Amino acid sequence: MPKANPSPAKAQAEQALPPSYEEAVQELEALLAKLESGQLPLDQLLHHYQRGASLLAYCRERLAAIETQISVLDEGALKPWDGA
């Protein structure tokens, strides 16, 4: 059975993620500004929403991975950061 082609909006939302957390956050902020403007046509609104959801999931995964690494480095006991 042939595989259905994803919609153009979904295919674009699944495009490669940025190489860093910081770049993903910047793109997510830009998408949010466009979404909040209320000026996007419906098809672009859907595309931006899907891309934003992908970026948000990526950022959450990166944060969770870093928290795990810090926990391991601190031998399972997270230490308060004093900012110094």
KEKE-3310 file (N, C-alpha, C; in steps of 0.2 Angstrom, whole numbers, plus 5000, padded with zeros to 4 digits):
npx = (5004:5003:5012:5005:5007:5013:5005:5008:5010:5013:5025:5034:5034:5041:5053:5071:5078:5084:5102:5106:5100:5098:5096:5084:5075:5076:5070:5057:5052:5051:5041:5031:5028:5023:5012:5004:5002:4990:4989:4991:4987:4976:4982:4996:4996:4993:5004:5014:5011:5012:5026:5031:5026:5035:5047:5046:5044:5057:5065:5061:5065:5079:5082:5078:5087:5099:5097:5097:5110:5117:5112:5117:5131:5132:5130:5117:5111:5105:5112:5110:5111:5121:5124:5137)
npy = (4994:5011:5024:5038:5055:5067:5082:5098:5108:5100:5094:5104:5108:5098:5100:5101:5103:5117:5119:5121:5124:5138:5144:5137:5143:5156:5155:5150:5161:5170:5164:5164:5178:5181:5172:5179:5191:5190:5191:5181:5170:5156:5144:5146:5149:5137:5130:5137:5135:5121:5120:5127:5119:5108:5114:5118:5105:5100:5109:5107:5093:5095:5103:5094:5084:5090:5093:5080:5077:5086:5082:5069:5073:5079:5069:5064:5073:5088:5103:5119:5134:5147:5158:5163)
npz = (5000:4995:5003:5011:5006:5016:5021:5014:5024:5035:5031:5030:5043:5049:5045:5046:5062:5071:5074:5087:5104:5107:5095:5091:5101:5097:5084:5088:5095:5085:5077:5086:5087:5074:5074:5084:5079:5071:5057:5048:5034:5034:5031:5032:5046:5051:5047:5054:5067:5068:5066:5077:5087:5085:5087:5101:5107:5104:5111:5124:5126:5125:5136:5146:5144:5147:5161:5166:5164:5172:5184:5185:5185:5197:5206:5208:5216:5215:5216:5224:5214:5216:5208:5207)
capx = (5000:5008:5012:5002:5011:5011:5003:5014:5012:5016:5031:5038:5035:5045:5060:5077:5078:5090:5108:5106:5094:5097:5093:5077:5071:5075:5065:5051:5050:5049:5035:5026:5026:5019:5005:5001:5000:4984:4989:4993:4982:4975:4987:5002:4994:4994:5011:5018:5009:5015:5033:5032:5026:5041:5053:5045:5046:5064:5068:5060:5070:5086:5082:5078:5094:5104:5095:5099:5117:5119:5110:5123:5137:5131:5129:5110:5109:5105:5114:5107:5116:5122:5125:5143)
capy = (5000:5017:5029:5045:5060:5072:5089:5103:5111:5096:5092:5110:5109:5093:5101:5100:5107:5121:5115:5123:5126:5145:5145:5135:5147:5162:5154:5149:5168:5174:5161:5167:5185:5180:5170:5183:5196:5189:5193:5176:5166:5150:5138:5148:5149:5130:5128:5140:5132:5115:5121:5129:5113:5104:5117:5117:5098:5100:5113:5103:5088:5097:5105:5088:5080:5094:5092:5074:5077:5090:5077:5064:5076:5081:5062:5063:5078:5094:5108:5126:5138:5154:5163:5166)
capz = (5000:4995:5009:5009:5006:5021:5019:5014:5031:5040:5029:5032:5051:5051:5043:5051:5068:5072:5077:5094:5108:5107:5088:5091:5104:5093:5079:5091:5097:5079:5075:5091:5085:5068:5076:5088:5074:5068:5050:5044:5031:5038:5029:5035:5053:5053:5046:5059:5073:5068:5067:5084:5092:5084:5091:5108:5109:5104:5117:5131:5126:5126:5143:5150:5143:5151:5168:5168:5164:5178:5190:5185:5187:5204:5209:5209:5221:5212:5221:5222:5211:5219:5203:5207)
cpx = (5004:5007:5009:5007:5009:5009:5009:5016:5015:5023:5036:5039:5040:5052:5065:5076:5084:5096:5109:5100:5092:5094:5086:5073:5070:5069:5058:5048:5048:5042:5029:5023:5022:5012:5001:4999:4993:4983:4990:4987:4982:4980:4994:5001:4996:5001:5015:5017:5012:5023:5035:5031:5032:5047:5052:5046:5054:5068:5067:5064:5077:5087:5082:5084:5099:5103:5098:5107:5120:5117:5115:5129:5137:5129:5122:5107:5110:5107:5112:5113:5116:5123:5132:5148)
cpy = (5006:5021:5035:5050:5065:5079:5093:5106:5107:5094:5098:5110:5104:5094:5101:5105:5111:5117:5116:5125:5134:5147:5143:5140:5154:5161:5153:5156:5171:5171:5164:5174:5185:5178:5175:5190:5196:5191:5187:5172:5160:5145:5140:5148:5142:5128:5131:5137:5125:5115:5123:5124:5109:5107:5117:5111:5098:5103:5110:5097:5090:5099:5099:5084:5084:5093:5085:5074:5080:5085:5072:5067:5077:5075:5062:5068:5085:5099:5115:5130:5145:5159:5166:5161)
cpz = (5000:5001:5007:5010:5012:5018:5019:5020:5035:5038:5031:5039:5053:5048:5048:5056:5068:5076:5085:5098:5107:5100:5088:5095:5100:5087:5082:5093:5091:5076:5080:5089:5079:5070:5080:5084:5072:5061:5046:5041:5035:5037:5032:5043:5055:5053:5052:5066:5074:5069:5074:5088:5091:5088:5098:5111:5109:5110:5123:5131:5128:5133:5148:5150:5147:5159:5170:5168:5170:5184:5191:5188:5195:5209:5212:5214:5218:5218:5219:5219:5214:5215:5203:5203)
residu = (MET:PRO:LYS:ALA:ASN:PRO:SER:PRO:ALA:LYS:ALA:GLN:ALA:GLU:GLN:ALA:LEU:PRO:PRO:SER:TYR:GLU:GLU:ALA:VAL:GLN:GLU:LEU:GLU:ALA:LEU:LEU:ALA:LYS:LEU:GLU:SER:GLY:GLN:LEU:PRO:LEU:ASP:GLN:LEU:LEU:HIS:HIS:TYR:GLN:ARG:GLY:ALA:SER:LEU:LEU:ALA:TYR:CYS:ARG:GLU:ARG:LEU:ALA:ALA:ILE:GLU:THR:GLN:ILE:SER:VAL:LEU:ASP:GLU:GLY:ALA:LEU:LYS:PRO:TRP:ASP:GLY:ALA)
# end
